[in-house]
Amino acid sequence: MGRLNSEEADDLEGHGDSESTGLMARQYDEHNERLRARYHEHHELQPDEKSGNPDRDSPRRTGRYLPSHTSLVLLSVIFVLCTIIVWQTSIAHSVTPEPITSHHHQLSFVGNPHARSCLCPETPTGRRVCGMYPPAALKRSQTHLGTGQRVKQVITKFQRDRANGSDRRLRVGIMGGSVSACHGVAEHGDMMGPQCYGRILGDWLNERLGGGPAGGGQVVDVQNGAIGGMDASYYAFCGTNHVDPDVDIVILEFDANDQPNQEFVLYFDQLVRVVLAFPSNPAIVILGTWGPLLGHDLGFLTPAWPHLPVALYYDLPYISLLPLISNTYLRFPHSVAGAFFRDDDIHPSAQGHKLLADLMIGYIEGMLCQIDQDEYDALYDQQKWSETENWIGGGAYTLDKAVSFSSLVGRQTFAPLTAGQDPVTENTYDFLSLPHAASVPILPLPNPWSIYNVDQHADDPDSWDYLYKHAKLNPKPFCADANDKNHPLKPRPDSNGWTTMVWRHEKHFWVSDKVGSKLVVDISVNEGRVAVSYLRSATLTPGVAECWVDDNRRGAKRLEGYWEGIRNVPVVEYIDAMVTPGNHYVTCEVRAQMEIVEMERD
């Protein structure tokens, strides 16, 4: 389906200079008719498609028309214990991208300059989004696009499955904080209410991919696993309690709750590796939210900076509100805050949720346009690289197959470019390749490469094996969690002085205000690290607790609930890193109240 057969290719080539222009035109028209016939054979057109109704996105137009194990505990007020986490690990394996084979006869990427880049496709959605927001503003919101290979792979596979008669649905999962939980906008606490960005995006995607009243019913499911106040450190351990591992696309929204420091690079990296290791091989899209309170608290140095290196390293799209709106806010702070945010200056209003949804919709519409381009290029032999070579850098060999550097780049001597020389030659260097764009890098992001024995002074290694021997394996976390009924944090009978607390029917904690009270929780450890998650606040959690594993009281970790920040934030801290595999227990004891914290601060 992806290429012309020899007879069709001969038709396009013509028969020499003696052939008349009219004959060539007739042959070209006959060829196009055959392509259209082959398309109709495989894709039955709906009435709206035949009539060319431009008022809505035709469902079947989507991409189809052209010419380590850890334990964690969450302590809050006065000390809140919410979660204990454990992880196992396994090495990620590369997943070969699905080839693109369907045919099309309309082009979504022609008609205006921005359509050619798929920023503003010539589709109803593309025209609506780019008619509402300046293209330059949309481009600024797309902080990092990367290759988009995972997103295109997931959507293309879904389209092909549906075309082949499958009734499976595209599954979208959301991990995030109170913005994704739709605080302040959700009706009766429904975080998938009609004004929430998750619902708006899900409804559009459902219709765009062939569902809705005029299509095939429900073809997209959105699982919103967001919890207000939670950050990436919590989801790095407990995310699988809230989003099923069979999802196709996962949205990560943590720019409002994470902290701009290197510690959160570690947590965000761990979360991304956990999600990419799901058996469904999902795509990840990072959605960056923002509010005026973040600007007043942090300026432009928001949690985007620990997230961006992760996006670059794992080739993840990063769609962010901050570069789109920050300058406008500085010029018109009152008007922007009033138009897009609630009075707390952190949560979007209904219009703010619409803005977030439109940024996501614009991005996915652009990916659908790129799918069109890929299929057009494959159909008319426009691709520089074959389908199996469509990874970062391309090339005749993947890094998995290359036996030497010279086989990868064609030659080992890199001659400098001279004035007037065409930089693209038959010796184009292909050494930027990953095995392919949907690969998961072997090494976690934050660690220095020296610990993996990467040595440029020695001979090149024979394969990747030397990294697999030394690299840390992908985490598969288990989490005892006060927020999850299926994996609850259940204190042992020898606990005392701790009680449960539920915040606004959403967040669940274990709390204590009694000095000396103890919470003891059984855990199971595979790899050795144990962590505790608790809440920090200037007003809600003035207490201090100490936590330790088993009888290692001398190695207890001191956790302070008080901090001077404006926001109430969850925090994850490791309390032990040398725990042997097997069954253990964690003890957390309240040690001091606000007076002691004040004394220490003085």
Salt bridges, closest charged atoms under 4 A:
GLU8 OE2 - ARG38 NH1 2.40
ASP11 OD2 - ARG34 NH2 2.21
GLU33 OE2 - ARG36 NH1 3.10
ASP48 OD2 - ARG56 NH2 2.65
ASP57 OD1 - ARG208 NE 3.95
GLU98 OE1 - ARG160 NH1 3.19
GLU122 OE1 - ARG127 NH1 3.09
ASP161 OD2 - LYS157 NZ 3.18
ASP161 OD2 - ARG168 NE 2.86
ASP203 OD2 - ARG199 NE 2.92
GLU207 OE2 - ARG56 NH1 3.98
ASP221 OD1 - ARG169 NH1 2.98
ASP248 OD2 - ARG168 NH1 3.41
ASP248 OD1 - ARG171 NH2 3.36
ASP255 OD1 - HIS307 ND1 2.61
ASP258 OD2 - HIS307 NE2 2.71
ASP297 OD2 - ARG567 NE 3.72
ASP344 OD2 - HIS347 ND1 2.43
ASP358 OD1 - ARG128 NH2 3.03
ASP358 OD2 - LYS354 NZ 2.91
GLU365 OE2 - ARG208 NH2 2.80
ASP374 OD2 - LYS152 NZ 2.95
GLU375 OE1 - HIS104 NE2 1.73
ASP381 OD1 - ARG3 NH1 2.71
ASP481 OD2 - HIS242 NE2 3.16
ASP484 OD2 - HIS487 ND1 2.70
ASP494 OD2 - ARG492 NH2 2.97
GLU506 OE1 - HIS183 NE2 2.62
ASP513 OD1 - LYS514 NZ 3.86
ASP522 OD1 - ARG492 NH1 3.15
GLU527 OE1 - ARG529 NE 3.83
GLU546 OE1 - ARG553 NH1 3.03
GLU546 OE2 - ARG558 NH1 3.88
GLU546 OE1 - ARG591 NE 3.71
ASP550 OD2 - HIS584 ND1 2.60
GLU560 OE2 - ARG558 NE 3.77
GLU564 OE2 - ARG601 NH2 2.28
GLU573 OE1 - LYS557 NZ 3.55
GLU589 OE1 - ARG553 NH2 3.74
GLU589 OE2 - ARG591 NH1 3.30
GLU598 OE2 - ARG601 NH1 3.19
GLU600 OE2 - ARG558 NH2 3.06
